[in-house]
Amino acid sequence: MPMIIRAARLHWLAAVVAFCSTAADAAQVDVPLTLDHGFIEQMLRQRVFTGPNDTLRLNDDGRGCRFLELSRPSVTTANGALKVLTEAHARIGTAWGNRCMVATDWQGRLEVLQQINVVDGHALRLQVKDTRVLTADGQPDPVADTVWQWSRTYVAPALETQLVDLEPQLQGLREVLGTLVADANGPAEPLEVRVDRARPTAGGLELTLGVTAPDDLGAPPARSGAMSDAELQALQAHLERADAFFTSIIRQAAGDAGQEALRLELLQVLVESRRRLVDILAGADTARGDPARRWFLDTWAELAPLLRPIAERAGAQGNALAYLSFLAAGDALQALDRLGPAFGLEISAAGLRRMARLLLRHGGDPLEYGDEVDPELRRRFGFDARLDSAPPTGAWLDWFIAPARAARAPDPKLIARLNVWVPSRKDADTYLPMVESVLVHAAAERIAEGKLTSVHRPIFRRLVLAAAWQESCWRQFTAENRKRVPVASATGDYGIMQVNARVWRGFYDLHALKWDVAANAAAGAEILLHYFQKYALRHGEGRKTGDSHNLARSAYSAYNGGPKAYARYRRANAGDYAKRVDAAFHDKYRALADGSSEPVRVCFR
């Protein structure tokens, strides 16, 4: 007996899933796909209202004496049907020579109730249930009986049309499912995929797809115990492909979003998901279940609500169906996961690639994981188009003179010296002022870029200095086996600002983060500016606490704990470790109040 999977929220439901079940048990999953009213309006304009300015002319005599013109359709739901409301202009007359003898010239609105029929398991067709003539302000029009009778004759045949044919999408689903089943279980039988139901709801038009899969799919073998080195390497490869997948999707969504607030939320999803990825690869929680699947589903749960409004906006660009298709994949994956151990969910490279290409409009491999800087990723999330690692020429000795510190960039020769220097205790007198010049310059560049007010500039400058002290004791390099190596953490944080290579992949050059103190300082300062402006200032952390210096504490909490942690420094329920980190930063921030690097000498005692 075949297993029936009710899948919707559209076709690509298993683009990242291998369907698996026990041979004895069948399972049904309903995952509704909602075609919102805006999408239906777009389809009507493309298929029915094709005249100038979204018009439809009916029974037109070509001389302007007799016609019914409908325009500007809007769609809602009423009484279990789609309600299409249009502006209407009816003229009923007779041509007499070069003149018209007009009996009726009426303008108002036409309301049409339509039901949706599924045709041959793949097409959606509109059927007119009723029409009603209204005044221009939407009230029943008792004097328009002639127009009402006439409209019934001509409107129904024109609007009873095929709304959309999903066969191309269904065929794509068959191909994707076939690929995934073959990947997980060897050659697979052909899959049947069809549209089962369509019904109007308050949100638009809800579809249910029926997918019939073979009943001999076996669940992947269960894993128990700690991961071996080979399993950890495979896990890393899976996670890197999935990270590249989400990065490709989020990059495009940011370009389609149209709103800065929505782009900020997309970046937050990207950063938070990468932070969780780093934790998994560092050994956190890898012994329970499938961490790659859990991470994928968690990321999807955060991303999907942001893609839905973008899908609605994409209707005007003709890309709504692609977004809806993509959303269906993740929604179905979540539904299948809730079935429990009877199903085995497997992230497949082939499935991810196929799924991504449903939505992406550019070429290239959406699963390519690279360390190079992605200028488009930076641009779409509002980061500076350039990030200097080689400041203009200046004399580094000038930095020993306090008034000049904030005005002149450090000399490249100073940077070159710092980039080969592992400082010792005896170097503090020379080393600390030189590093301070680099940090102050990095802060000044970001202050100019961010257009901070005179109140916020000194707070941000001290934030950068204190964060570098907290993260690395103002060190870019340390000695390991008598060799100079970048200061690094077990989770891949590098350099003076401890910028994480995985979290900020694509935003910064990995080699420069490791080996160029100026580039690392600039990157860390830019990230701090992002959190300072987009989180601390935007959420009014200074006003809420009555202390503008808490803007720095908020920005550092986000820098250390991720964007969602921007208020961590003042939360009573923050973990003990987080409280210690935030308290240590605050102590360092206060110690730097006089603008001197003297307190950092404690690192060299």
For each residue, the residues with C-beta under 8 A, 3 or more apart:
1: 26 215
2: 26 212 213 214 215
3: 19 21 26 27 212 213 214 215 217
4: 26 28 210 211 212
5: 13 19 27 28 29 210 211 212 213 336
6: 28 29 30 31 196 208 209 210 211
7: 13 14 29 31 209 210 211 328 332 335
8: 13 30 31 32 33 206 207 208 209 328 332
9: 13 31 32 33 34 324 327 328 331 332
10: 13 33 169 207 209 324 325 327 328 329
11: 166 169 170 172 173 193 209 325 328
12: 15 169 172 173 176 325 326 328 329 354 355 358
13: 5 7 8 9 10 17 31 173 177 209 211 328 329 331 332 333
14: 7 17 18 19 173 176 177 180 329 332 333 336 351
15: 12 176 180 329 351 352 354 355 358
16: 296 329 330 333 347 348 351 352 355
17: 13 14 180 332 333 336 345 346 348 351
18: 14 180 181 183 184 185 217 220 344 345 346 348 351
19: 3 5 14 177 180 181 213 217 336 343
20: 184 185 217 218 219 220 342 343 344 345 346
21: 3 25 26 27 215 217 219 342 343
22: 25 219 342
23: 215 216 218
24:
25: 21 22 342
26: 1 2 3 4 21 215
27: 3 5 21 339 342 343
28: 4 5 6
29: 5 6 7 332 335 336 339
30: 6 8 208 335
31: 6 7 8 9 13 328 331 332 335
32: 8 9 206 207 208
33: 8 9 10 206 207 208 209 324 328 331
34: 9 201 203 204 205 206 207
35: 39 40 164 204 205 206 207 324
36: 39 40 203 204 311 312
37: 40 41 74 75 76 77 203 204
38: 41 42 75 312 315 320
39: 35 36 42 43 204 311 312 315 320 321 324
40: 35 36 37 43 44 75 82 163 204 205
41: 37 38 44 45 73 74 75 315
42: 38 39 45 46 315 316 318 320
43: 39 40 46 47 163 164
44: 40 41 47 48 49 73 75 84 163
45: 41 42 48 49 50 54 73
46: 42 43 50
47: 43 44 50 161 162 163
48: 44 45 56 73 158 159 161
49: 44 45 54 55 56 70 71 73 86
50: 45 46 47 56
51: 54 55 56 57 69 71
52: 55
53: 71 72
54: 45 49 51 71 72 73
55: 49 51 52 69 70 71
56: 48 49 50 51 69 70 71 86 158
57: 51 60 67 68 69
58: 67 68 69 70 154 155 158
59: 66 67 68 150 154
60: 57 66 67
61: 64 65 66 67 95
62:
63: 66 95 100
64: 61 67 91 100
65: 61 91 93 94 95 100 101 102
66: 59 60 61 63 91 92 93 94
67: 57 58 59 60 61 64 89 90 91
68: 57 58 59 88 89 90 147 150 151 154 155
69: 51 55 56 57 58 88 89 90
70: 49 55 56 58 73 86 87 88 110 155
71: 49 51 53 54 55 56 86 87 88 89
72: 53 54 86 87
73: 41 44 45 48 49 54 70 84 85 86
74: 37 41 84 85 86
75: 37 38 40 41 44 82 83 84 85 204
76: 37 82 83 85
77: 37 80 81 82 83 200 201 202 204
78: 81 83 113
79: 113
80: 77 115 199 200
81: 77 78 113 114 115 129 200
82: 40 75 76 77 113 114 115 116 126 200 205
83: 75 76 77 78 111 112 113 114
84: 44 73 74 75 111 112 113 114 159
85: 73 74 75 76 109 110 111 112 138
86: 49 56 70 71 72 73 74 109 110 112
87: 70 71 72 107 108 109 110
88: 68 69 70 71 106 107 108 109 110 133 147 151
89: 67 68 69 71 106 107
90: 67 68 69 104 105 106 107 147 150 151
91: 64 65 66 67 100 102 104 105 106
92: 66 102 103 104 105 146 147 150
93: 65 66 100 101 102 103 104 105
94: 65 66 100 101 103
95: 61 63 65 99 100 101
96: 99 100 101
97:
98:
99: 95 96
100: 63 64 65 91 93 94 95 96
101: 65 93 94 95 96
102: 65 91 92 93 105
103: 92 93 94 146
104: 90 91 92 93 146 147
105: 90 91 92 93 102
106: 88 89 90 91 144 147
107: 87 88 89 90 136
108: 87 88 133 134 135 136 141 144 147
109: 85 86 87 88 133 134 135 136 138
110: 70 85 86 87 88 131 132 133 134 151 155
111: 83 84 85 131 132 133 134
112: 83 84 85 86 128 130 131 132 155 159
113: 78 79 81 82 83 84 128 129 130 131
114: 81 82 83 84 126 127 128 129 159
115: 80 81 82 126 127 129 200
116: 82 124 125 126 127 163 198 199 200 205
117: 124 125 126 127 198
118: 121 123 124 125 195 196 197 198
119: 122 123 124 125 162
120: 123
121: 118 194 195 196
122: 119 165 166 167 170 194 195
123: 118 119 120 162 164 165 166 167 195
124: 116 117 118 119 162 163 164 165 166 195 198 205 207
125: 116 117 118 119 160 161 162 163
126: 82 114 115 116 117 159 160 161 162 163
127: 114 115 116 117 160
128: 112 113 114 131 155 156 159 160
129: 81 113 114 115
130: 112 113
131: 110 111 112 113 128 148 151 152 155 156
132: 110 111 112 140 148
133: 88 108 109 110 111 140 141 144 147 148 151
134: 108 109 110 111 138 139 140 141
135: 108 109 138 139 140 141
136: 107 108 109
137:
138: 85 109 134 135
139: 134 135
140: 132 133 134 135
141: 108 133 134 135 144 147
142: 145
143:
144: 106 108 133 141 147 148
145: 142 148 149
146: 92 103 104 149 150
147: 68 88 90 92 104 106 108 133 141 144 150 151
148: 131 132 133 144 145 151 152
149: 145 146 152 153
150: 59 68 90 92 146 147 153 154
151: 68 88 90 110 131 133 147 148 154 155
152: 131 148 149 155 156
153: 149 150 156
154: 58 59 68 150 151 157 158
155: 58 68 70 110 112 128 131 151 152 158 159
156: 128 131 152 153 159 160
157: 154 160
158: 48 56 58 154 155 161
159: 48 84 112 114 126 128 155 156
160: 125 126 127 128 156 157
161: 47 48 125 126 158
162: 47 119 123 124 125 126 165
163: 40 43 44 47 116 124 125 126
164: 35 43 123 124 321
165: 122 123 124 162 168
166: 11 122 123 124 169 170 195
167: 122 123 170 171
168: 165 171 172
169: 10 11 12 166 172 173 321 325
170: 11 122 166 167 173 174 193 194 195 209
171: 167 168 174 175
172: 11 12 168 169 175 176 325 354 358
173: 11 12 13 14 169 170 176 177 191 193 209 211
174: 170 171 177 178 190 191 193
175: 171 172 178 179 354
176: 12 14 15 172 173 179 180 351 354 355
177: 13 14 19 173 174 180 181 188 191 193 211 213
178: 174 175 181 182 188 190 191
179: 175 176 182 183 348 350 351 354
180: 14 15 17 18 19 176 177 183 184 346 348 350 351
181: 18 19 177 178 184 185 188 191 213 214 217
182: 178 179 185 186 187 188
183: 18 179 180 346 348 350 351
184: 18 20 180 181 217 220 344 346 348
185: 18 20 181 182 188 216 217 218
186: 182
187: 182
188: 177 178 181 182 185 191 214
189: 214
190: 174 178
191: 173 174 177 178 181 188 211 212 213 214
192: 210 211 212
193: 11 170 173 174 177 209 210 211 212
194: 121 122 170 209 210
195: 118 121 122 123 124 166 170 198 207 208 209 210
196: 6 118 121 208 209 210
197: 118 207 208
198: 116 117 118 124 195 205 206 207 208
199: 80 116 205 206
200: 77 80 81 82 115 116 204 205 206
201: 34 77 204 205 206
202: 77
203: 34 36 37 206
204: 34 35 36 37 39 40 75 77 200 201
205: 34 35 40 82 116 124 198 199 200 201
206: 8 32 33 34 35 198 199 200 201 203
207: 8 10 32 33 34 35 124 195 197 198
208: 6 8 30 32 33 195 196 197 198
209: 6 7 8 10 11 13 33 170 173 193 194 195 196
210: 4 5 6 7 192 193 194 195 196
211: 4 5 6 7 13 173 177 191 192 193
212: 2 3 4 5 191 192 193
213: 2 3 5 19 177 181 191 217
214: 2 3 181 188 189 191 217
215: 1 2 3 21 23 26
216: 23 185
217: 3 18 19 20 21 181 184 185 213 214
218: 20 23 185 344
219: 20 21 22 222 341 342 343 344
220: 18 20 184 344 346
221:
222: 219
223: 227 231 290
224:
225: 287
226: 286 287
227: 223 231 232 235 286 287
228: 231 232
229: 232 233
230: 233 234
231: 223 227 228 234 235
232: 227 228 229 235 236 281 286
233: 229 230 236 237
234: 230 231 237 238
235: 227 231 232 238 239 280 281 286 291 292
236: 232 233 239 240 281
237: 233 234 240 241
238: 234 235 241 242 292 347
239: 235 236 242 243 277 280 281 292 295
240: 236 237 243 244 369
241: 237 238 244 245 347 349 352 367 369
242: 238 239 245 246 292 295 296 299 347 352
243: 239 240 246 247 273 274 277 369 502 505
244: 240 241 247 248 366 367 368 369
245: 241 242 248 249 352 355 356 366 367
246: 242 243 249 250 269 270 273 299 303
247: 243 244 250 251 270 377 505 506
248: 244 245 251 252 356 360 366 367
249: 245 246 252 253 303 326 356 359 360 366
250: 246 247 253 254 266 267 269 270 303
251: 247 248 254 255 374 376 377 380
252: 248 249 255 256 359 360 361 362
253: 249 250 256 257 266 306 307 310
254: 250 251 257 263 266 267 380 381
255: 251 252 380
256: 252 253 310 313 314 317 319
257: 253 254 262 263 266 310 313
258: 262 310 313
259: 262 263
260: 263 264 382
261: 264 265
262: 257 258 259 265 266 306 309 310
263: 254 257 259 260 266 267 380 381 382
264: 260 261 267 268 534
265: 261 262 268 269 306
266: 250 253 254 257 262 263 269 270 303 306 381
267: 250 254 263 264 270 271 381 563
268: 264 265 271 272 563 564
269: 246 250 265 266 272 273 299 302 303 306
270: 246 247 250 266 267 273 274
271: 267 268 274 275 503 562 563
272: 268 269 275 276 302 562 563 564
273: 243 246 269 270 276 277 295 298 299 302
274: 243 270 271 277 278 500 502 503 505
275: 271 272 278 279 500 503 562
276: 272 273 279 280 295 298 299
277: 239 243 273 274 280 281 295 502
278: 274 275 281 282 491 492 500 502 503
279: 275 276 282 284 285 491
280: 235 239 276 277 284 285 286 291 292 295
281: 232 235 236 239 277 278 491 502
282: 278 279 490 491
283: 286
284: 279 280
285: 279 280 288 291
286: 226 227 232 235 280 283 291
287: 225 226 227
288: 285 291
289: 293 294
290: 223 293 294 345
291: 235 280 285 286 288 294 295
292: 235 238 239 242 280 295 296 347
293: 289 290 296 297 337 345 346 347
294: 289 290 291 297 298
295: 239 242 273 276 277 280 291 292 298 299
296: 16 242 292 293 299 300 333 347
297: 293 294 300 301 333 334 337
298: 273 276 294 295 301 302
299: 242 246 269 273 276 295 296 302 303
300: 296 297 303 304 330 333 334
301: 297 298 304 334
302: 269 272 273 298 299 305 306
303: 246 249 250 266 269 299 300 306 307 330
304: 300 301 307 308 327 330 331
305: 302 308
306: 253 262 265 266 269 302 303 309 310
307: 253 303 304 310 311 323 326 327
308: 304 305 311 312 327
309: 262 306 312 313
310: 253 256 257 258 262 306 307 313 314 323
311: 36 39 307 308 314 315 320 323 324 327
312: 36 38 39 308 309 315 320
313: 256 257 258 309 310 316 317
314: 256 310 311 317 318 319 320 322 323
315: 38 39 41 42 311 312 318 319 320
316: 42 313
317: 256 313 314
318: 42 314 315
319: 256 314 315 322 323 361
320: 38 39 42 311 312 314 315 323 324
321: 39 164 169 324 325
322: 314 319 325 326 358 359
323: 307 310 311 314 319 320 326 327 359
324: 9 10 33 35 39 311 320 321 327 328
325: 10 11 12 169 172 321 322 328 329 358 359
326: 12 249 307 322 323 329 330 355 358 359
327: 9 10 304 307 308 311 323 324 330 331
328: 7 8 9 10 11 12 13 31 33 324 325 331 332
329: 10 12 13 14 15 16 325 326 332 333 355 358
330: 16 300 303 304 326 327 333 334
331: 9 13 31 33 304 327 328 334 335
332: 7 8 9 13 14 17 29 31 328 329 335 336
333: 13 14 16 17 296 297 300 329 330 336 337 345
334: 297 300 301 330 331 337 338
335: 7 29 30 31 331 332 338 339
336: 5 14 17 19 29 332 333 339 343 345
337: 293 297 333 334 343 345
338: 334 335
339: 27 29 335 336 342 343
340: 343
341: 219 344
342: 20 21 22 25 27 219 339
343: 19 20 21 27 219 336 337 339 340
344: 18 20 184 218 219 220 341
345: 17 18 20 290 293 333 336 337
346: 17 18 20 180 183 184 220 293
347: 16 238 241 242 292 293 296 351 352
348: 16 17 18 179 180 183 184 351 352
349: 241 352 353 367
350: 179 180 183 353 354
351: 14 15 16 17 18 176 179 180 183 347 348 354 355
352: 15 16 241 242 245 347 348 349 355 356 366 367
353: 349 350 356 357 365 366 367
354: 12 15 172 175 176 179 350 351 357 358
355: 12 15 16 176 245 326 329 351 352 358 359
356: 245 248 249 352 353 359 360 366 367
357: 353 354 360 366
358: 12 15 172 322 325 326 329 354 355
359: 249 252 322 323 325 326 355 356
360: 248 249 252 356 357 366
361: 252 319
362: 252
363:
364: 368
365: 353 368
366: 244 245 248 249 352 353 356 357 360
367: 241 244 245 248 349 352 353 356
368: 244 364 365
369: 240 241 243 244
370: 506
371: 501 505 509 510
372: 506 509
373: 378 506 507 508 509
374: 251 377 378 506 507
375: 378 379 385
376: 251 379 380
377: 247 251 374 380 381 506 507
378: 373 374 375 381 383 384 385 506 507
379: 375 376 382 383 385
380: 251 254 255 263 376 377
381: 254 263 266 267 377 378
382: 260 263 379 530
383: 378 379 387 507 526 530
384: 378 387 449 526
385: 375 378 379
386:
387: 383 384 508 519 522 523 526
388: 391 445 518 522
389: 509 512 516 518 519 522
390: 412 415 518
391: 388 394 409 410 412 415 441 518
392: 409
393: 409 411 412
394: 391 398 408 409 410 411
395: 398 411
396: 399 410 411 413 414 434 437
397: 400
398: 394 395 401 404 408
399: 396 404 405 408 410 414 433 434 436 437
400: 397 433
401: 398 404 405
402: 405 595
403: 407
404: 398 399 401 407 408
405: 399 401 402 408 436 437 440
406: 440 444 461
407: 403 404
408: 394 398 399 404 405
409: 391 392 393 394 441
410: 391 394 396 399 414 415 434 437 438 441 518
411: 393 394 395 396 414 415
412: 390 391 393 415 416
413: 396 416 417
414: 396 399 410 411 417 418 434 437 438
415: 390 391 410 411 412 418 419 438 516 517 518
416: 412 413 419 420
417: 413 414 420 421 434
418: 414 415 421 434 435 438 476 517 518
419: 415 416 476 515 516 517
420: 416 417 484
421: 417 418 427 431 477
422: 477 478 479 484
423: 427 428 431 475 604
424: 427 604
425: 428 604 605
426:
427: 421 423 424 430 431 604
428: 423 425 431 432 601 604
429: 432 433
430: 427 433 434
431: 421 423 427 428 434 435 604
432: 428 429 435 436 474 597 600 601 604
433: 399 400 429 430 436 437 597
434: 396 399 410 414 417 418 430 431 437 438
435: 418 431 432 438 439 468 474 496 517 597
436: 399 405 432 433 439 440 465 474 597
437: 396 399 405 410 414 433 434 440 441
438: 410 414 415 418 434 435 441 442 517 518 521
439: 435 436 442 443 464 465 468 474 496 521 525
440: 405 406 436 437 443 444 461 464 465
441: 391 409 410 437 438 444 445 518 521
442: 438 439 445 446 464 518 521 522 524 525
443: 439 440 446 447 460 461 463 464 465 525
444: 406 440 441 447 448 461
445: 388 441 442 448 449 522 525
446: 442 443 449 450 460 464 522 525 526 528 529
447: 443 444 450 452 457 460 461 529
448: 444 445 451
449: 384 445 446 526 529
450: 446 447 460 529 532 533
451: 448
452: 447 456 457 460 532 533
453: 456 457
454: 457
455: 459 548
456: 452 453 459 460 532 537 548 551
457: 447 452 453 454 460 461
458: 461 462
459: 455 456 462 463 548 549 551 552
460: 443 446 447 450 452 456 457 463 464 528 529 532 552
461: 406 440 443 444 447 457 458 464 465
462: 458 459 465 466 552 589 592 593 595
463: 443 459 460 466 467 528 532 551 552 555 556 589
464: 439 440 442 443 446 460 461 467 468 521 524 525 528
465: 436 439 440 443 461 462 468 469 592 597
466: 462 463 469 470 552 556 585 588 589 592
467: 463 464 470 471 497 524 528 556 559 585
468: 435 439 464 465 471 472 474 496 497 521 524
469: 465 466 472 473 474 588 592 599 600 603
470: 466 467 556 581 584 585 588
471: 467 468 493 496 497 498 524
472: 468 469 475 476 487 495 496 497 498
473: 469 600 603 604
474: 432 435 436 439 468 469 496 597 600 603
475: 423 472 478 487 496 603
476: 418 419 472 486 487 495 496 517 520
477: 421 422 484 485 486 487
478: 422 475 484 485 486 487
479: 422 482 483 484 485
480: 483 485
481:
482: 479
483: 479 480
484: 420 422 477 478 479
485: 477 478 479 480 488
486: 476 477 478 494 495 513 514 515
487: 472 475 476 477 478 494 495 496 498
488: 485 492 493 494 514
489: 492 493 498
490: 282
491: 278 279 281 282 500
492: 278 488 489 500 501 502
493: 471 488 489 498 499 500 501
494: 486 487 488 498 499 500 501 510 513 514 520
495: 472 476 486 487 498 499 513 514 517 520 524
496: 435 439 468 471 472 474 475 476 487 517 520 521 524
497: 467 468 471 472 520 521 523 524 525 527
498: 471 472 487 489 493 494 495 524
499: 493 494 495 504 508 513 520 523 524 527
500: 274 275 278 491 492 493 494 503 504
501: 371 492 493 494 504 505 510 513
502: 243 274 277 278 281 492 505
503: 271 274 275 278 500
504: 499 500 501 507 508 523 527
505: 243 247 274 371 501 502 510
506: 247 370 372 373 374 377 378
507: 373 374 377 378 383 504 523
508: 373 387 499 504 512 513 519 523
509: 371 372 373 389 512 513 519
510: 371 494 501 505 513 514
511: 514 515 516
512: 389 508 509 515 516 519 520
513: 486 494 495 499 501 508 509 510 516 519 520 523
514: 486 488 494 495 510 511 520
515: 419 486 511 512
516: 389 415 419 511 512 513 519 520
517: 415 418 419 435 438 476 495 496 520 521
518: 388 389 390 391 410 415 418 438 441 442 521 522
519: 387 389 508 509 512 513 516 522 523
520: 476 494 495 496 497 499 512 513 514 516 517 523 524
521: 438 439 441 442 464 468 496 497 517 518 524 525
522: 387 388 389 442 445 446 518 519 525 526
523: 387 497 499 504 507 508 513 519 520 526 527
524: 442 464 467 468 471 495 496 497 498 499 520 521 527 528 559
525: 439 442 443 445 446 464 497 521 522 528 529
526: 383 384 387 446 449 522 523 529 530
527: 497 499 504 523 524 530 531 559
528: 446 460 463 464 467 524 525 531 532 555 556 559
529: 446 447 449 450 460 525 526 532 533
530: 382 383 526 527 533 534 535
531: 527 528 534 535 536 554 555 556 558 559 563 566
532: 450 452 456 460 463 528 529 535 536 537 551 552 554 555
533: 450 452 529 530 536 537 538
534: 264 530 531 537 538
535: 530 531 532 538 539 541 554 555 558 563 566
536: 531 532 533 539 541 542 550 551 552 554 555 558 566
537: 456 532 533 534 540 541 542 551
538: 533 534 535
539: 535 536 544 554 566 567
540: 537 543 544
541: 535 536 537 544 545 550 551 553 554 566 567
542: 536 537 545 546 547 548 549 550 551
543: 540 546
544: 539 540 541
545: 541 542 550 570
546: 542 543
547: 542 550
548: 455 456 459 542 551
549: 459 542 552 553 589
550: 536 541 542 545 547 553 554 569 570
551: 456 459 463 532 536 537 541 542 548 554 555
552: 459 460 462 463 466 532 536 549 555 556 589
553: 541 549 550 556 557 569 570 582 585 586 589
554: 531 532 535 536 539 541 550 551 557 558 566 567 569
555: 463 528 531 532 535 536 551 552 558 559 566
556: 463 466 467 470 528 531 552 553 559 560 569 582 585 589
557: 553 554 560 561 565 566 567 568 569 578 582
558: 531 535 536 554 555 561 562 563 564 565 566 568
559: 467 524 527 528 531 555 556
560: 556 557 565 578 581 582 585
561: 557 558 564 565 568 578
562: 271 272 275 558 565
563: 267 268 271 272 531 535 558 566
564: 268 272 558 561
565: 557 558 560 561 562 568 578
566: 531 535 536 539 541 554 555 557 558 563
567: 539 541 554 557 570 571
568: 557 558 561 565 571 574 578 582
569: 550 553 554 556 557 574 582 586
570: 545 550 553 567
571: 567 568 574
572:
573:
574: 568 569 571 578 579 582
575: 578 579
576: 579 580
577: 580 581
578: 557 560 561 565 568 574 575 581 582
579: 574 575 576 582 583
580: 576 577 583 584
581: 470 560 577 578 584 585
582: 553 556 557 560 568 569 574 578 579 585 586
583: 579 580 586 587
584: 470 580 581 587 588
585: 466 467 470 553 556 560 581 582 588 589
586: 553 569 582 583 589 590
587: 583 584 590 591
588: 466 469 470 584 585 591 592 599
589: 462 463 466 549 552 553 556 585 586 592
590: 586 587 593
591: 587 588 599
592: 462 465 466 469 588 589 595 596 599
593: 462 590
594:
595: 402 462 592
596: 592 599
597: 432 433 435 436 465 474 600 601
598: 601
599: 469 588 591 592 596 602
600: 432 469 473 474 597 603 604
601: 428 432 597 598 604 605
602: 599 605
603: 469 473 474 475 600
604: 423 424 425 427 428 431 432 473 600 601
605: 425 601 602
